[in-house]
Structure formats: structure tokens, C-alpha cells
Amino acid sequence: MLVTSRLQKFVERDGAAIATHFNGKELSYEQFYIRATRLAAYLQQQGYGKGDIVALVLQNSDDLLVSYYGVQLAGATVMPVNTKLAVPEIDYIFKHSEAKVLIYDEALASKVVATTHPFEERLVREGEATLEQVLSNEGLQYSAYSMDADEMAVVMYTSGTTGKPKGVMLSQRNIFEAAEIWTQSMRMTNEDRMYICTPLFHCAGLQVFAVPTLHVGGTVIISEAFSPATTLEDLVNTEATMFFGVPAMYTILLNRPDTKTLNFTKLRLFCYGAAPMPYEMVKKLKETFPHVRVQNLYGQTENSPAATSLLDEDALEKIGSVGKPLPKTAVRVVNTLGEEVPIGEVGEITVKGPQVMLGYLRNPEETSRTIQQGWLYSGDLGRFDDNGYLYIVDRKKDMINRGGENVYPIEVEDVLYQIPQILEAAVVGVPHEVYGEVPKAYVVLKEGEHISEEAILAYAFERLAKYKVPAEVAYLDELPRNASGKVLKHTLRPTT
């Protein structure tokens, strides 16, 4: 039940197999494991172990994954931190977690230096190269630590889109089971080469793709970031078999004129999540890459993340659905009393399974509200159809109450996405003196396109009940997003 033991298994089975590919450098499973055990040995030598939190402020790299495993091999808890946060936000996470050790990129030194949390130990990547000195030190001797499966292994802070970030505590059992669940759902094998350009400090890139790939003996191809100019070529040149992106990435890639001219014979699976994928985009993706399967993934940090998935065969038939519950996972839709609602009715999505978190770090009150009788209350509103497919209606906190009528922004956004000129859309509630609040749409137009507010509203009136139609439309150059690609709707709402 340990991902570290699973890693060791592949070292013993085929240590020469390639574990990671980053910036032209490859690490075999043996090389990867040796570097991880050296970090573990160093931490042990310094007196760190069970319960001690090691913060990683690292950009995408093979060192990030080595550090992720190395900290756990030492028996300590690893905490990847969102590098895109502002200094006060990062400092809050440092202080709240009471992290003792910091491993960071020299490129991010200005942010780190500006924080005030007193770390006991700091290792910098590049520059002084103190991290590399540890990872390449042959004199460090590792003492194997037998971690209990239910010990806290990882802490990942939520994005804080609706308030202060919360530290999600994940056990070895949680991340092991999530890896088992996803490798089964995505039919992963040691032949897979997973291309990751989304942030590895985020739960999706790390827990859904990187760890599961290493869990089956495959290769993690790490890109520093998504690039409209080079990502497609990288997928070809690295012979990637799998790719994960948020819908905005697919929109950019599908609008490139040379997409159909590149040779993607190795690719077998496109995964997407974090936001809804409009029907037209899924259709275009399947038409452009007819031999590549598509799969929608749904989960949240609190369930490692793993809840449901929509497979390729249902991608166009069940558009808007996030699929059916994953293996080992139960999903219910409940009312405010915790009772299951009838099929088709909207309620809060709850999840139960071995991947559900231990709780929130130093926050027992929020833990008791979120986990009740083993069920994780997701904060997402959804409904099941007659065939057992789950549909996300919206975030519970995003629902708009217009004069007693519930308006679900996703429903309105789905209609706006059907307008050919619109690239992206987000709908939020804004104050209204009569109705309390009304929907307002923010749209991003495709390059070179024009459409008036009147035309957008006329289109919406033909397809939505009157109370769901936005009261106004605003135009943006881009939607505000967090590192995982989710739209930061709270920044679009009026502050007063």
C-alpha cells in the first residue's frame, strides 16, 4: 500500500527502464530511486521524519518528482506549493503548515526570500546547487523507513478560490489507491509515456498522471509549461502516448493551422478536466485525432483526486457528463439532510472510497463539516441520469438565486460556448435591486471575431428560460484562472 514500495519494485524488476524525461535528460528507474534515497538519507541525517513537513516550491522538473518520493522515503510529509501564488499566500501556507524544510528553485528565490516563516533547513535547486549536491552525494546512506499506510504522506493546499487555502492531508493509502484507480481507468501500462505540461505542484498533474505512470513502470515526460508554439511538436518528438490538458489548452491546439499535419501515431489518449469541455470541442478533437481516445476526469484534491470518469465511447453521447464512479468509489447526490435525491434531481455530490483524505490540516471543524460518516461532501452540485451518469450542475457556492429561481452558471455557459465567435465564457451572479442577483456573462472572443452583446443575448433567449439569460455581457481578453486551469469566478464578482 505504499507508492514508494511500488517504485522500488520497478527498480528491482527493470532498473534500466526510463522513469522521467525532462529537457532532453532521462533518468532510469534505478537512477531516479537512488537520487530519491539520497534526499531521504539527508533528511534522516538532519533528524527529520514522521510528521515533519517538507515544502517544495519547485517548477516542473524531474527534481520535483525525485523530491516528492525522497521526502516520503524519509518518512516525512511532502507539501508541493503552488508557485504562482503571491508572497502573502505562500507565506500563509508555510506558517499554517508549520513546515520545517524548504526545497525551492533559484528562479523563485525572490518569492521565497520575501516570506517570513523560519524554516530550519533550506535546499535550493540550481544556483548554489545544494539540492544537486545532496542528490549526487554517493556517501549518503539511506535507512529504509516502513511508513504506515495511514500516515500523513502528502499535504496539498486547495486553490483557495472561495476563501483561505486548506491543507488536504493525504495518506500513503490515499495516494496508492488513487494510483491504482487511475491506472485501471486509463488502462495504463509500462509502455505508456505520459506527457505532463500542467503544474506538478497541482493534484491532477501529480496524483492523477505522474504518480500513476510511475506506478505501472511507465515514463513521465515533463514539460516546464504548456506552449501554444511547441507542445504539439513535443508530443510527436517525445513519442508520448498520453496527454492531459484543460479545455483552454485544447482550444488553442485545435485552432493551430498545422495540427492535422503532424504525425501523432504514438498518441492513444487525450485526458481533460478542471472545466467543462463543450460538445463542439470534443467533436472537433475526435475528428482531428480519430485514432486517439478521449477521457474526462472528475475529482478534487480531497479525494486524491479521483471520483468519476467519462470514457471515450460516451464522450459525444453523454456530453456534459463527468461519467460514472471510478473503481472502488461510491458517489451519491444528496439533499441538505444528507438523503439521496431521486434520479434527475440536483443535490450535493458526495464521494466515498479509500482515496478520500484524512482531513484538513489543523482544521478539525472544517474536516467534520466536509467528511460525514465516511462521505466526502464535495461542494459540487450535480445530478444522475437514468443510466447512472453524473452531471456537474455547478459549484454550490456559484449557484445564482435570481428572485427565487436557481440559475446554474454552467448551463448558461454551455449555451454561450455554442456561439461560433466565442472562445471562452464564464457566468457569475451580480447584485440586483429587485431580484437579489442576476447572471452576468464574461466572454473571450476568438481572434479576429466580433459579435455584439445584443446578438449574444438574442442567441441565449432562444435557448434558455428568460430568467437564465444574462442581464449583461462583458468582454475580456482572457478569463482569470488558477494554476489548474479553473476560472477564478470570485475575481469576476463585484467586491461590494
C-alpha positions in Angstrom: 0.0 0.0 0.0 3.0 2.3 -0.5 3.8 4.2 -3.7 7.5 4.2 -2.5 7.5 0.4 -2.3 5.9 0.3 -5.8 8.7 2.4 -7.1 11.3 0.1 -5.6 9.6 -2.8 -7.2 10.2 -1.4 -10.7 13.8 -0.7 -9.8 14.3 -4.3 -8.9 12.3 -5.6 -11.9 13.8 -3.3 -14.6 16.1 -0.6 -13.2 17.2 0.5 -16.7 13.7 1.4 -17.8 13.2 5.2 -18.2 11.3 6.8 -15.4 11.5 10.5 -16.4 12.3 12.6 -19.4 13.0 16.3 -18.8 14.7 18.8 -21.1 16.4 16.1 -23.0 17.7 14.3 -19.9 16.4 10.9 -18.9 16.6 9.1 -15.6 16.2 5.4 -15.4 14.2 3.9 -12.5 17.4 3.0 -10.8 18.9 6.5 -11.2 15.6 8.1 -10.1 15.4 5.9 -7.0 19.0 6.4 -6.0 18.6 10.2 -6.1 15.4 9.9 -4.1 17.0 7.8 -1.4 19.9 10.2 -1.1 17.5 13.0 -0.3 15.7 10.7 2.1 19.1 9.9 3.8 20.0 13.5 4.0 16.7 14.4 5.7 17.1 11.5 8.1 20.6 12.6 8.9 19.3 16.0 9.8 16.8 14.5 12.1 13.6 14.8 10.1 11.0 12.1 9.8 7.4 11.3 10.8 5.1 14.3 11.0 7.7 16.8 9.7 6.5 18.7 6.6 8.9 19.5 3.7 7.7 22.2 1.4 8.5 22.1 -2.3 8.5 25.4 -4.2 9.6 23.9 -7.5 8.8 24.4 -11.1 8.1 21.4 -13.3 11.2 19.2 -13.3 12.5 15.7 -12.7 13.8 17.0 -9.4 10.3 17.8 -8.2 9.3 14.1 -8.6 12.5 12.9 -7.1 11.9 15.2 -4.1 8.3 14.0 -3.8 9.4 10.4 -3.4 12.5 11.2 -1.5 10.6 13.1 1.3 8.2 10.1 1.7 11.1 7.6 1.7 12.5 9.5 4.7 9.2 9.0 6.5 8.4 12.8 6.4 5.4 14.6 4.7 5.8 16.3 1.3 4.0 19.5 0.6 4.1 20.8 -3.0 3.3 24.5 -3.1 1.6 26.5 -5.9 4.5 28.6 -7.3 2.1 31.0 -8.9 0.7 32.3 -5.6 1.6 35.7 -4.3 4.1 36.0 -1.5 1.5 36.5 1.3 -0.4 33.4 0.1 2.8 31.3 0.1 3.8 32.6 3.5 0.3 31.7 4.8 0.8 28.1 3.7 4.3 27.9 5.1 3.1 29.2 8.5 -0.2 27.3 8.7 1.5 24.0 7.8 4.5 24.7 10.2 6.8 23.3 7.5 10.3 22.6 8.7 12.2 22.2 5.5 12.1 24.1 2.2 13.3 22.9 -1.2 13.0 25.6 -3.8 14.0 26.8 -7.3 16.6 29.5 -7.5 14.3 31.1 -10.1 11.7 31.5 -7.4 14.1 32.8 -4.7 12.6 36.3 -4.7 9.3 34.9 -3.6 10.9 32.6 -1.0 13.1 35.3 0.4 10.1 37.7 0.9 8.3 35.2 3.2 8.8 35.3 6.9 8.4 31.7 8.0 11.5 30.4 9.9 12.5 27.2 8.1 15.0 25.0 9.9 16.6 23.8 6.6 16.6 25.1 3.1 17.8 23.4 -0.1 18.0 25.4 -3.3 17.8 23.9 -6.8 20.4 25.3 -9.2 22.4 28.4 -8.3 24.3 27.1 -5.3 23.0 23.7 -6.3 22.7 22.5 -2.7 19.9 20.2 -3.8 22.0 18.6 -6.5 24.9 18.2 -4.1 22.5 16.1 -1.9 21.1 14.1 -4.8 24.5 13.3 -6.2 26.2 12.5 -2.9 27.3 8.9 -3.0 28.2 9.0 0.6 24.7 9.3 1.9 23.4 6.0 3.3 19.6 5.5 3.4 17.9 3.7 6.3 14.7 2.2 5.0 11.6 3.6 6.8 8.5 1.5 6.9 5.7 4.0 6.7 2.3 3.0 7.9 -0.3 3.2 5.1 -2.5 5.5 7.1 0.3 8.0 8.0 0.1 11.5 6.5 2.3 11.3 3.4 1.3 14.4 1.4 -0.3 17.8 2.1 -1.7 19.7 -0.8 -3.3 23.1 -0.2 -6.5 23.8 -2.0 -6.6 26.6 -4.6 -8.4 28.9 -2.2 -10.9 30.1 -4.9 -13.5 30.7 -2.3 -11.5 31.5 0.8 -8.3 30.7 2.7 -6.5 27.6 1.3 -7.0 24.4 3.3 -4.3 21.8 3.7 -5.6 18.5 2.5 -3.9 15.6 4.3 -3.4 12.5 2.1 -2.1 9.2 3.4 0.0 6.7 1.7 -3.1 4.6 1.3 -4.9 7.5 -0.3 -2.3 8.2 -3.0 -1.6 4.4 -3.6 -5.4 3.8 -4.1 -5.7 6.8 -6.4 -2.9 5.5 -8.5 -4.5 2.0 -8.6 -7.8 3.6 -9.6 -6.5 5.8 -12.4 -4.1 3.2 -13.9 -7.1 0.9 -14.2 -9.5 3.5 -15.6 -7.0 4.8 -18.1 -5.6 1.3 -18.9 -2.1 2.4 -18.3 0.9 0.1 -18.8 4.7 0.3 -18.6 4.6 1.1 -22.3 2.9 4.5 -21.7 4.8 7.8 -22.0 2.8 10.4 -20.1 3.3 14.0 -21.3 2.7 16.5 -18.5 2.8 20.2 -19.1 0.3 21.2 -16.3 1.9 22.1 -13.0 3.2 19.2 -11.0 2.5 21.1 -7.8 -1.2 20.6 -8.6 -3.0 17.4 -7.6 -4.1 16.5 -11.2 -0.6 16.6 -12.8 1.0 14.9 -9.8 -1.5 12.4 -8.3 -3.6 11.5 -11.4 -0.8 11.3 -14.0 2.8 11.4 -12.8 2.4 9.0 -9.8 0.1 6.5 -11.7 2.6 6.5 -14.6 5.5 5.5 -12.3 3.0 3.1 -10.5 3.0 1.0 -13.7 6.6 1.4 -14.7 5.9 3.9 -17.5 7.7 7.1 -18.4 6.8 10.6 -17.3 7.7 13.2 -19.9 7.9 16.6 -18.1 7.5 19.9 -19.8 8.1 23.1 -17.9 4.8 24.6 -19.1 2.2 24.4 -21.8 3.3 26.2 -25.0 1.0 27.0 -27.9 4.1 27.1 -30.2 5.9 23.9 -29.1 3.6 21.5 -27.2 2.2 19.7 -30.3 5.7 19.1 -31.7 6.9 17.9 -28.3 4.1 15.3 -28.2 5.4 14.0 -31.6 9.1 14.2 -30.8 8.9 12.5 -27.4 6.6 9.8 -28.7 4.1 10.5 -26.0 1.2 8.1 -25.6 -0.9 10.2 -23.3 -1.6 13.9 -22.8 -3.6 15.8 -20.2 -4.9 19.3 -20.7 -7.6 21.7 -19.5 -10.1 22.7 -22.2 -8.4 26.0 -22.8 -5.3 24.1 -24.0 -7.3 22.0 -26.4 -8.9 25.1 -27.8 -5.5 26.6 -28.6 -4.1 23.4 -30.1 -7.2 22.8 -32.2 -7.0 26.3 -33.7 -3.4 25.8 -34.9 -3.3 25.5 -38.7 -0.7 22.7 -38.7 -2.4 20.4 -36.2 -3.5 17.9 -38.8 -0.2 17.8 -40.5 1.8 16.4 -37.5 2.3 12.7 -37.0 0.7 11.5 -33.7 0.8 7.8 -34.3 2.0 7.1 -30.8 -0.7 9.0 -29.0 -3.5 6.9 -27.7 -5.3 9.0 -25.0 -6.3 12.6 -24.5 -7.5 13.4 -21.0 -9.2 16.6 -19.9 -10.7 18.0 -16.7 -10.9 21.0 -14.4 -13.6 22.7 -16.6 -16.4 21.6 -18.9 -15.5 20.6 -22.5 -18.1 21.9 -25.0 -19.7 19.4 -27.4 -18.2 21.2 -30.5 -14.7 21.0 -29.0 -15.0 17.3 -28.1 -16.3 16.6 -31.6 -13.5 18.5 -33.3 -10.9 16.8 -31.1 -12.2 13.4 -32.1 -12.4 14.4 -35.8 -8.9 15.8 -35.8 -7.4 12.8 -34.0 -9.6 9.9 -35.0 -7.2 7.2 -33.5 -6.9 8.9 -30.1 -9.4 8.2 -27.4 -10.6 10.9 -25.1 -11.5 10.7 -21.4 -12.9 13.2 -19.0 -11.7 13.1 -15.4 -13.5 14.4 -12.3 -12.2 14.7 -8.7 -10.9 17.1 -6.2 -7.8 17.4 -4.0 -9.8 16.0 -1.1 -10.3 12.7 -2.9 -6.7 12.4 -4.1 -8.3 13.3 -6.8 -10.5 10.5 -8.1 -14.3 10.4 -8.3 -15.7 9.7 -11.7 -14.7 9.4 -15.3 -16.4 9.7 -18.7 -14.8 7.2 -21.2 -14.3 7.7 -24.9 -17.3 5.6 -26.0 -19.6 8.0 -24.2 -17.8 11.3 -24.9 -20.3 12.6 -27.5 -23.4 10.7 -26.3 -23.1 12.0 -22.8 -21.7 15.4 -23.4 -21.6 17.5 -20.2 -21.4 14.4 -18.0 -18.3 13.5 -15.9 -19.2 9.8 -16.3 -19.7 7.1 -13.8 -18.0 6.4 -10.5 -14.4 5.1 -10.7 -13.4 1.6 -9.3 -13.6 1.3 -5.5 -15.6 4.5 -5.4 -19.2 5.3 -4.4 -20.9 8.5 -5.4 -24.2 9.9 -4.1 -26.2 13.0 -4.7 -27.9 14.2 -1.5 -30.1 17.0 -0.2 -29.3 19.3 2.8 -30.3 16.4 5.2 -27.8 14.0 3.6 -30.5 12.0 2.0 -30.2 10.7 -1.6 -32.3 12.7 -4.0 -34.3 11.0 -6.8 -32.7 10.5 -10.3 -32.6 13.7 -12.2 -32.8 16.0 -9.2 -30.0 18.3 -8.2 -28.1 17.9 -4.9 -24.6 17.9 -3.5 -22.2 15.3 -4.8 -20.7 13.1 -2.0 -17.9 10.6 -2.5 -16.7 7.6 -0.5 -13.7 5.4 -1.1 -10.1 4.6 0.0 -8.8 7.7 -1.7 -10.8 10.1 0.5 -8.5 12.4 2.5 -7.6 12.0 6.2 -8.9 15.5 6.7 -7.8 19.2 6.7 -4.5 20.0 8.4 -5.1 21.8 11.7 -8.7 22.4 10.9 -11.0 19.8 12.7 -14.1 21.9 12.3 -13.9 22.1 8.5 -12.9 18.4 8.4 -16.1 17.4 10.4 -18.2 19.5 8.0 -16.7 18.0 4.9 -16.4 14.4 5.9 -19.6 12.9 7.4 -19.9 9.2 8.1 -17.1 8.5 5.7 -18.7 10.5 2.9 -16.8 13.5 1.4 -19.1 16.4 0.8 -17.7 17.9 -2.4 -19.4 21.3 -2.5 -20.3 20.5 -6.1 -23.9 20.3 -7.2 -24.9 17.5 -9.6 -27.5 15.0 -10.8 -27.5 11.5 -12.1 -29.4 10.5 -15.2 -31.3 7.2 -15.7 -28.2 5.4 -16.8 -26.1 6.3 -13.8 -24.1 9.1 -15.5 -23.2 12.0 -13.3 -23.6 15.7 -14.4 -22.0 18.6 -12.6 -24.5 21.3 -12.4 -22.2 23.8 -10.7 -20.3 24.7 -7.5 -22.7 25.0 -4.6 -21.2 28.5 -4.0 -21.5 29.5 -7.6 -25.2 28.9 -8.0 -27.2 32.1 -8.7 -30.5 32.7 -6.9 -32.5 35.1 -9.2 -35.6 36.1 -7.3 -36.1 32.5 -6.0 -35.2 30.8 -9.3 -31.9 28.8 -9.3 -29.6 29.6 -12.2 -26.6 27.2 -12.7 -23.8 29.1 -14.5 -22.5 26.0 -16.3 -25.9 25.6 -18.0 -25.7 29.2 -19.3 -22.0 28.8 -20.3 -22.8 25.7 -22.3 -25.1 27.8 -24.5 -22.6 30.6 -24.9 -19.9 28.1 -26.0 -22.2 27.2 -28.9 -21.8 30.7 -30.4 -19.0 30.3 -33.0 -17.4 33.6 -32.3 -16.9 32.9 -28.5 -13.7 31.2 -27.4 -14.4 31.2 -23.6 -17.2 32.1 -21.3 -17.9 32.5 -17.6 -21.1 33.4 -15.8 -21.4 34.8 -12.3 -24.1 36.4 -10.1 -24.1 40.1 -9.6 -26.3 42.1 -7.3 -29.7 43.3 -8.4 -32.1 45.6 -6.5 -35.2 43.6 -7.4 -34.1 40.0 -7.9 -31.3 40.0 -5.4 -28.8 38.8 -8.0 -28.8 38.1 -11.7 -26.4 36.3 -14.1 -23.7 38.3 -15.9 -21.6 36.8 -18.7 -17.9 37.4 -19.3 -16.8 36.3 -22.8 -13.5 36.0 -24.6 -13.8 36.2 -28.4 -11.8 34.1 -30.9 -9.0 36.1 -32.6 -10.4 38.3 -35.3 -14.0 37.6 -34.4 -16.7 40.2 -33.5 -20.2 39.8 -32.1 -22.4 42.3 -30.3 -23.9 42.0 -26.8 -27.3 42.1 -28.4 -26.6 39.2 -30.7 -25.2 37.1 -27.8 -28.3 37.8 -25.7 -30.6 37.1 -28.6 -29.0 33.7 -29.1 -29.3 33.0 -25.4 -33.0 34.0 -25.3 -33.8 31.4 -28.0 -32.2 28.6 -25.9 -32.7 29.4 -22.3 -35.6 30.4 -20.0 -35.8 34.1 -19.6 -34.6 34.2 -16.0 -31.4 32.3 -17.0 -30.4 34.8 -19.7 -27.5 37.1 -18.6 -28.5 40.6 -17.7 -25.4 41.9 -19.4 -22.3 40.7 -21.2 -18.7 41.9 -20.7 -15.8 41.3 -23.0 -12.3 40.2 -21.7 -9.0 39.4 -23.3 -8.8 36.3 -21.2 -10.5 34.7 -18.2 -8.7 34.8 -14.8 -7.6 31.2 -14.0 -5.6 29.5 -11.3 -2.7 27.2 -11.9 -5.0 24.2 -12.5 -7.0 26.0 -15.2 -10.1 26.7 -13.2 -11.7 30.0 -13.7 -11.4 32.3 -10.7 -15.0 33.4 -10.6 -14.7 35.2 -7.3 -12.5 37.8 -9.1 -15.2 38.5 -11.6 -17.9 39.2 -9.0 -18.3 42.7 -7.7 -16.5 43.3 -4.4 -19.2 45.5 -2.9 
